[in-house]
């Protein structure tokens, strides 16, 4: 017979089991088995789109490692202690759709931002939560970008702020709305 105590004990065991499971997320693929991974993407010809911001001063409380697409100069940037580092290199980025000649920013402008929207993956740290849409909390796990062979040839319609790992050239590739920039360690 099921008693109230059995239900409470079962719920407590289930809750503790969930807390002890390492937080790992796989998108577009089977679950990741590598314990060093917090977030991993499938190997399709698609990339990850970074959040668009009006300019870097709009997120003054950004923590080191924050990555954004800056609409003020159409560049992909990452936050370092000394400021923002440009990952785009090329200054000709745009959000204008070449087929319709319409600025893609209008898509974002017509929606109200939910400033409280946030997803946190991993074990929360003792540091106050970073202000971001997607925060990877673990200090001993990393994110694996989508892997695409020659993204400049295989991603048909890249969006501004897209990032992938180029498996052919073995380097980071970022798209600023006009051209791909490639980064090799």
N, C-alpha and C positions, 0 to 999 in steps of 0.2 A: 504494500500500500504506500502511496506517495504521501509523505507528510510535509508540512510546512518547513520543518527543519531540513529534510532532504533537499527540498527546492532551494533553500537558502545556501546550503553547503555546495550544491551543484553550481549555483550561480557564482559563488565565491571562487570556486576552482576554475570555472570558465573565465572569469574576469582576470584572475591572476595569470592564467595561461596566456591570455591575450597580451597582458603587460610584459610578459617575458619573451614574446616572439619578437625577433629583431625586425625593425621596420624597413622593408625593402619593397620597392614598387617597380614593376615592369610594365611598359606601355607598348602595345603593338607586338608583343612576343610572349612566350611562355615565361613563367616566373624565373627570376634570376637565382642562380645557385651560388654565386660568388659572394662570400660574406663581406667583402670590401666594397660592395656596391649599395648605394642608397636608392638611386634612380637610374633605370636603364631603358633605352628605347629599342624598338625593332629595327631590322636592317632593310628598310624599304627606302625608296627614293623620295623621302620626306625629311624635313628638318624640324628643329625646334625654334619657335618664334619667341623672341624676347619681348618683354613688356615695352610698349611705346610710352615715352614721357615727353612732356613739352620742352624740358631742358633739365640739365643735371641739378640746377639749384632747386628744382621742385622736389627733390628727394635729398635734402641736406643731411638727413640722419642715416643715410645709406652706410652699411657696414662694408669692410673690405671684402672683395670678391663679388659684390653685387654687379650684375650685368644687365644692360638696358639698350634700347634703340632710342637715340636722342633725336626728336623731330626738329629741333632747332638747327641742326647742321647735318642731319641724315647720316649719323654715324653710330656704329655699334661700339659701346664703351664698357669698361670694367673699372670698378672702384679700387683704388690703392690708397695707402695712407697719405700719400702726397697729393692726391687728387684723382681725376678721371683719366684713364689711358684709352686712347683711340685704337680700336682693333680693326677699323675699316680701311685705314690708310688713304683710300681714294675719297676725294671730297665731292664727287658728283652724285651722291646718293639721292634717291627720290622716293616718294610714296605715290607718285602719279602712275596710274594704270596705263601702260602703253597702248592698249587696245581701245579704251574708252576715253583716254586723256582726262580722267577724273582723279582728283586727289583722294587717295585711300584714307587720309586722316578723317574725312567726313564720316566714314563708317564708325570711327571711334567717337567723334564729336556728338553724334546723335544719341548716345547712350550715357546714362548717369553712372558714374563710377561708384562702386561699393568699396569704400576705403577700408572697411573691415574684412574684406574677402582675403582669405589666406589659407594656404595648405602647408602644413608642417610635416616633414618626413624624417623619421629617425628619433633618437633619444634626445629629449630636450636638454640643453646645456644649462649651466649655471648662469650664463650670460643672459641678460634680458633678451627676449625674442627680437629678432631683427625685423624691421619694417619691410615686408616684401610680400608678393603674391604667393611665391613658392619658396619655402625656406627648407634647406637640407640641414638638419640639426646635428647629425653625427660628426664627430671630430676625427673619426678613423675610417670613414667610408667616403666614396666619391660618386659623382654622377658620370654616367657614360653617355655621351652625346649620340644622336642617331648616326649610324655609319653608312656612308654613301660613296660608291666608287665614282670618282670624277663628278662631283655635284654640279659643276658648271656645264656639264654635258647631259647629265641624267635627271636633274630636277627641272621639269619643264616650266613651271611658273613659280619661281621662288618669291617669297614675300620679304619685304624689308625687315631686317633684324633676325633673319634666319641663320642658324648655326648648325653645322654638322662636322663630323670627322671624316675627312677624305681618305678612304682606304687605299686608293691608288697611290697618292702622293704621301700618305701617312702624315697628315697635318690638319690643323684646325682650319675650317673655311667659314667665313662670315659674309653675308650678303647685305649690302647697304641700300638696296633698292635699284641700283644700276649695275654694279659689278661685284664679283666675288673677290675677297682678299684672303690670302692664305698665310698661315702662321705656322712655322716649324720651330720646335724648341732648339 
